[in-house]
Each structure stands twice: as C-alpha cells, then as structure tokens.
Amino acid sequence: MPWRGEIERSFQQREQANRWRARKRVQSPMGRTLTIDGQPLLNFCSNDYLALANHPALKQASAEAIETFGTGSGASHLVCGHQELHHQLEQDLAAMLGAQQAIVFSTGYMANLAVPQTFLARNDLLLEDKLNHASLLDAGSISPVKMKRYPHLDINSVEKSLAGSDANRKMVLTDGTFSMDGDVAPVQQLAGLCRQQEAMLVVDDAHGFGVLGTSGAGLLEQEGVPVGGNVLMVGTLGKAAGSFGAFVAGDAIYIQSLIQFARTYIYTTALPPAVAAASITAVNLIQSEPSRRQRLKSLINRFRKEAAEAGLPLMPSPTAIQPIVLGSEKSALAADALLRENGILGIAIRPPTVPIGSARIRLTFRADHTDEDIDKLLSVLTDDAFRQLIAAEDAS
C-alpha cells in the first residue's frame, strides 16, 4: 500500500520543519500547577481562565448528577437524550446572555460547523476573518456557500464586500477574542454594518465568555451589542466555565432552526448529564463571583505593564491570552524548553496553527495565579537566555 510510505514522509517533513507535535501526559487535576512526567510546572497555557475546572462546587454538582441520572445521556437530543439538566442549562445561558433562546452542543467545533450549514445556501455570501479559529474556517469550507476571507479586523473590507454583494443571504462570521493573538473583533462596527446590509453577524466568543463583560457574558456584553435580532453568539463551556460543551444563543427562530436542521446537533449523542450539571453551576459562579474576573484582569494588566517596561515584544492583546512572537519554530521550541527548565509550562505554538514566521509562546493567565507566579514568569522572560532568543530572531 502506498499510504504508509506517504504518511512516513509527511512525518519526516513535519519533524524536519520543527513542527512535530507530541501529547503531554498530565498527571494532576487542571490548576495553576500541573504535573507532567512527574514534574510540577506553573501552568501558563490552559484556557481555564477563571480556575473553575477543579472547583469543588462543579465537582459536587457533577457527582450528584451521576448519582441521579447516571453517566451517559444515552441518545441524541431529538431521540431521548435531552434531559432536564440540558434544558435548564439552555435556559440559564439564555437568561445570562439576554437572548430569547440557547441551544447546547456537544463541542464548540460542532456548534461552529452547524451555523453556516444551517443558514446558508450555495449562492449566499459568507465573510470570515482571515485569522478565525480552524473550526470556523472549516465550517465555511464544507458548507455549500463559497467563503470569502477578509484581512484581520479589516472593517473596510467587510463593508465593501457586503455592499458589493447581491446575495440573498449574507453572514459575517468572526471570533470574538482571537485565540492565538488575544485581540478582539470590532463587534460594534460589524453589528452596525450587518444591520445596514441585512446580514447575520455570528460571533464565536469562546475565549470571551465568562471573562469579558460586566456579568461575564462576553465581548458582546462588554461592547453593548445585544444577542438577538441579526446577531448570534457561539460560546464554549470548556474554557472559562471549566466544564465541556458549547452553545449558540439568539432569537428563538434561529435556535429552532438549529434544532430542526443542524446535522452536528441532530446526529450526535447529547452531553452526559453530569457535564450539564457542572456547567449550570459554572454559569452561576461566573455571575455571582465577579472577583474572579477582576483578579484575572489585574494580573493581565500587571504582566503587560511590567513586560512592556522590560522591552518584551507584546501583541496588542487586552485579554488573558498574551503571546510572545519569536518567529521561527526553532526559537519557539527553545523558549518552550527554557520555560520548562525553570518550572513553567508555556507552550510553543507553530504553523500551521499560526502563520509561517510567527511561531510563538502563547501565555495564558488564570484567576488563581499568585503575584509570586507572575514574578517568576517575568524573571524568566527577562533573563538573558530568553532575551537572546528574541535578539536572534530580530537579527535574522
């Protein structure tokens, strides 16, 4: 069979390009420290922004749900898998977001695939930010509509494309917070353009839900854009909420359309009830404990201030995602190893996840990081060894 040889060559090519990826075996609960291969490391790479993934209340809610409902939902939502806990979670999310209705999906990838496939046909228009998450780009690629990608955050390009199109239905699909850069979409301007052009705006706020906004409802809340009308919001429960799964929220007519027609919702098993129970508890904690968001914001501000004063090359990110772009894959891997030698887990992100020439260390912050944790991180980043990696890339 020719496949084995071709696969082996693809492995060799990836290794030679310093892009081979290996899974790390974590031997501890998710937290501010992780044990990997027996080594405790300060965790600066997870998406557990509010430190809820190992929260006692979520664990208790999950355990009680297992005792009551068992471990599995047993079926898809439209057969007999849609349990009372799923219904309650959807109601709680809709109330939190100020939306008419919400629908819970098994994963964020499935939620993102569902939206364009459900609402767009072959001759419609789909606009996507060039740096959208892979799930959003895949959604556009496999939907019947032809996807058009616009330059990152380029509102003028969006306006031109919308105004120049005679498509029956138009959709703008964007990340809220961009997962690799940490910057945010201009959702106020996008919402205004979409209203003018009778287009739908879909914002995947996976990294903003729970973290941004007065109540933690995300970027749309922060920017004063209601979830409803021509605006749909996608969010995840596996990041700041510390659980698993995802949701889409908006007007009831659109959510009912997803229930009736979204293949990634209809043809998959519903989330385990214990996961839904943990998510219900997380949604309550996000709203009732704003101190978690406040603490996270203060850590981000402190890091950015001191890192800038030390001359570190920061990106314009106001969020918990703070990348340090090094350029080459080799330098990013060296930085990853240097951090680990000093007891810090900060993962090298390389192409194809990010554009060629922009390999980086993607640092993320948690509400339970201590001031001493930030001290240690900054001491490594400002040490001569790390500065030499930056200097070498600047010189190349």
Beta strands, then each sheet from edge to edge (+ up, - down):
strand 1: 33-36
strand 2: 39-43
strand 3: 101-105
strand 4: 125-129
strand 5: 146-150
strand 6: 170-175
strand 7: 200-204
strand 8: 231-236
strand 9: 246-250
strand 10: 321-327
strand 11: 344-345
strand 12: 348-349
strand 13: 359-364
sheet 1: 1+ 2- 11-
sheet 2: 3+ 9- 8+ 7+ 6+ 4+ 5+
sheet 3: 10+ 13- 12+
end
